[in-house]
């Protein structure tokens, strides 16, 4: 017996729209069962995950800080995935963007004026885009699998960052801690409302990027090209579109936004380079992209939901004494149910039984 997925001739519009909400509800049910199996009150645990982080104004600022990199990265990934290019290495592009943008305040600390921060942001975007161009080049030139190459480059970026902050970029006045010097005031991303919380301009960058990419996808010829090549490369070739150029465009746009997220995180929430500058934003953004149905505006809402799981995980650690890995489980469950719901809405399951062997001579 084997299982086959058969495309439904008609898909329910209602269930297609409600799919992310159904997936979120199923995630909460599965999470409640998980907490009950751990001996915790499931209702109390879900309260700490999804309600408690929203009670205070400072928590909303923290939510914006967590959501900004998720939205920025996921918006770029949505263009990749719609064009059928599978960038799994946004985490590495995030790290390289943070490194590239930090060169000015780390290597040239005496350079302090109003041009520093804009240059840092541009350098971060350029670093992320160029790093993303590596798997694009390997795919178009050598036909390598971009999933594997982009993923392996994540570990290269992380190890490179670790080497930098423990070696040549280590703060000479840092008491031998593995970190760079603190960024000066001109290299720090400003806060939106300093009197109320830490939320910075990163969330503004994220929302603006989502709007611009939505306009690109819905109102421009380039967006049409992305959809055509993603749905049918053969039809795209007949239309005169270049699949190779699309690979570079999608990867480099995705890498640029991941790099912007990286330098925004470093210059905003952290203020220096450390051995680790991301709790896994690049991988979590994959969930955000699919939860938002690869729609940049939907990704904004999805990014806030996933950011809430980070804050909820921290609250659950403090209040319930659970491991920080539980937040990762929540995110994994959410991706599982999102993909599962979408699959069952667009396909039906068919069981195929092996044909019975006909004994020799019976068919004569």
CORNORMO-V508077 format. One record per residue. N is the residue number from 1. PHI is phi in whole degrees, -180 to 180 (* if undefined). Layout:
# CORNORMO-V508077
n:N phi:PHI
n:N phi:PHI
This chain:
# CORNORMO-V508077
n:1 phi:*
n:2 phi:-134
n:3 phi:-106
n:4 phi:-123
n:5 phi:-103
n:6 phi:-112
n:7 phi:-64
n:8 phi:-72
n:9 phi:-65
n:10 phi:-136
n:11 phi:-104
n:12 phi:-72
n:13 phi:-65
n:14 phi:-62
n:15 phi:-70
n:16 phi:-64
n:17 phi:-72
n:18 phi:-84
n:19 phi:-53
n:20 phi:-62
n:21 phi:-69
n:22 phi:-63
n:23 phi:-62
n:24 phi:-65
n:25 phi:-64
n:26 phi:-64
n:27 phi:-64
n:28 phi:-66
n:29 phi:-64
n:30 phi:-63
n:31 phi:-64
n:32 phi:-62
n:33 phi:-63
n:34 phi:-62
n:35 phi:-67
n:36 phi:-63
n:37 phi:-66
n:38 phi:-86
n:39 phi:84
n:40 phi:-104
n:41 phi:-69
n:42 phi:-63
n:43 phi:-69
n:44 phi:-66
n:45 phi:-64
n:46 phi:-66
n:47 phi:-63
n:48 phi:-65
n:49 phi:-76
n:50 phi:-115
n:51 phi:-115
n:52 phi:-58
n:53 phi:-66
n:54 phi:-101
n:55 phi:-82
n:56 phi:-115
n:57 phi:-64
n:58 phi:-63
n:59 phi:-67
n:60 phi:-66
n:61 phi:-66
n:62 phi:-65
n:63 phi:-62
n:64 phi:-65
n:65 phi:-64
n:66 phi:-72
n:67 phi:-76
n:68 phi:-57
n:69 phi:-66
n:70 phi:-63
n:71 phi:-67
n:72 phi:-59
n:73 phi:-66
n:74 phi:-65
n:75 phi:-62
n:76 phi:-65
n:77 phi:-64
n:78 phi:-61
n:79 phi:-67
n:80 phi:-58
n:81 phi:-70
n:82 phi:-66
n:83 phi:-90
n:84 phi:68
n:85 phi:-118
n:86 phi:-104
n:87 phi:-86
n:88 phi:-105
n:89 phi:-104
n:90 phi:-61
n:91 phi:-61
n:92 phi:-68
n:93 phi:-67
n:94 phi:-61
n:95 phi:-66
n:96 phi:-65
n:97 phi:-61
n:98 phi:-65
n:99 phi:-69
n:100 phi:-61
n:101 phi:-70
n:102 phi:-87
n:103 phi:-60
n:104 phi:-63
n:105 phi:-71
n:106 phi:-87
n:107 phi:-90
n:108 phi:-129
n:109 phi:-64
n:110 phi:-77
n:111 phi:-82
n:112 phi:-133
n:113 phi:-163
n:114 phi:-70
n:115 phi:-86
n:116 phi:-62
n:117 phi:-64
n:118 phi:-58
n:119 phi:-65
n:120 phi:-61
n:121 phi:-64
n:122 phi:-66
n:123 phi:-66
n:124 phi:-63
n:125 phi:-65
n:126 phi:-65
n:127 phi:-63
n:128 phi:-64
n:129 phi:-66
n:130 phi:-68
n:131 phi:-68
n:132 phi:-71
n:133 phi:-69
n:134 phi:-65
n:135 phi:-64
n:136 phi:-65
n:137 phi:-64
n:138 phi:-64
n:139 phi:-71
n:140 phi:-75
n:141 phi:-90
n:142 phi:-119
n:143 phi:59
n:144 phi:-79
n:145 phi:-80
n:146 phi:-68
n:147 phi:-64
n:148 phi:-70
n:149 phi:-67
n:150 phi:-66
n:151 phi:-69
n:152 phi:-66
n:153 phi:-68
n:154 phi:-60
n:155 phi:-71
n:156 phi:-62
n:157 phi:-64
n:158 phi:-65
n:159 phi:-69
n:160 phi:-64
n:161 phi:-61
n:162 phi:-61
n:163 phi:-65
n:164 phi:-62
n:165 phi:-76
n:166 phi:-94
n:167 phi:-123
n:168 phi:-65
n:169 phi:-101
n:170 phi:-65
n:171 phi:-66
n:172 phi:-65
n:173 phi:-105
n:174 phi:-96
n:175 phi:54
n:176 phi:69
n:177 phi:-77
n:178 phi:-78
n:179 phi:-160
n:180 phi:-85
n:181 phi:-64
n:182 phi:-67
n:183 phi:-70
n:184 phi:-75
n:185 phi:-60
n:186 phi:-74
n:187 phi:-105
n:188 phi:-103
n:189 phi:-68
n:190 phi:-65
n:191 phi:-82
n:192 phi:-72
n:193 phi:-136
n:194 phi:-56
n:195 phi:-75
n:196 phi:-110
n:197 phi:177
n:198 phi:-95
n:199 phi:-55
n:200 phi:-117
n:201 phi:-72
n:202 phi:-59
n:203 phi:-68
n:204 phi:-67
n:205 phi:-57
n:206 phi:-65
n:207 phi:-66
n:208 phi:-63
n:209 phi:-61
n:210 phi:-63
n:211 phi:-66
n:212 phi:-64
n:213 phi:-70
n:214 phi:-63
n:215 phi:-62
n:216 phi:-58
n:217 phi:-73
n:218 phi:-98
n:219 phi:-127
n:220 phi:-127
n:221 phi:-64
n:222 phi:-64
n:223 phi:-64
n:224 phi:-62
n:225 phi:-63
n:226 phi:-59
n:227 phi:-68
n:228 phi:-66
n:229 phi:-66
n:230 phi:-71
n:231 phi:-80
n:232 phi:-155
n:233 phi:-57
n:234 phi:-66
n:235 phi:-64
n:236 phi:-65
n:237 phi:-65
n:238 phi:-63
n:239 phi:-80
n:240 phi:91
n:241 phi:-85
n:242 phi:-95
n:243 phi:-67
n:244 phi:-66
n:245 phi:-64
n:246 phi:-66
n:247 phi:-59
n:248 phi:-66
n:249 phi:-61
n:250 phi:-66
n:251 phi:-67
n:252 phi:-73
n:253 phi:-65
n:254 phi:-62
n:255 phi:-66
n:256 phi:-63
n:257 phi:-70
n:258 phi:-66
n:259 phi:-65
n:260 phi:-62
n:261 phi:-63
n:262 phi:-65
n:263 phi:-72
n:264 phi:-65
n:265 phi:-68
n:266 phi:-68
n:267 phi:-82
n:268 phi:-103
n:269 phi:-76
n:270 phi:-101
n:271 phi:86
n:272 phi:-172
n:273 phi:-89
n:274 phi:-132
n:275 phi:-58
n:276 phi:-134
n:277 phi:-118
n:278 phi:-143
n:279 phi:-85
n:280 phi:109
n:281 phi:-57
n:282 phi:-64
n:283 phi:-82
n:284 phi:-64
n:285 phi:-63
n:286 phi:-63
n:287 phi:-64
n:288 phi:-60
n:289 phi:-61
n:290 phi:-78
n:291 phi:-64
n:292 phi:-84
n:293 phi:59
n:294 phi:58
n:295 phi:-103
n:296 phi:-54
n:297 phi:-73
n:298 phi:-66
n:299 phi:-67
n:300 phi:-60
n:301 phi:-66
n:302 phi:-64
n:303 phi:-63
n:304 phi:-66
n:305 phi:-66
n:306 phi:-69
n:307 phi:-62
n:308 phi:-63
n:309 phi:-68
n:310 phi:-65
n:311 phi:-65
n:312 phi:-64
n:313 phi:-63
n:314 phi:-66
n:315 phi:-65
n:316 phi:-68
n:317 phi:-60
n:318 phi:-73
n:319 phi:-85
n:320 phi:-111
n:321 phi:72
n:322 phi:-96
n:323 phi:-74
n:324 phi:-69
n:325 phi:-70
n:326 phi:-63
n:327 phi:-62
n:328 phi:-64
n:329 phi:-63
n:330 phi:-58
n:331 phi:-66
n:332 phi:-65
n:333 phi:-61
n:334 phi:-63
n:335 phi:-63
n:336 phi:-59
n:337 phi:-73
n:338 phi:-62
n:339 phi:-67
n:340 phi:-65
n:341 phi:-64
n:342 phi:-62
n:343 phi:-64
n:344 phi:-72
n:345 phi:-73
n:346 phi:-98
n:347 phi:-135
n:348 phi:-116
n:349 phi:-89
n:350 phi:-127
n:351 phi:-92
n:352 phi:-111
n:353 phi:-94
n:354 phi:-66
n:355 phi:-67
n:356 phi:-71
n:357 phi:-70
n:358 phi:-92
n:359 phi:-59
n:360 phi:-61
n:361 phi:96
n:362 phi:-75
n:363 phi:-80
n:364 phi:-75
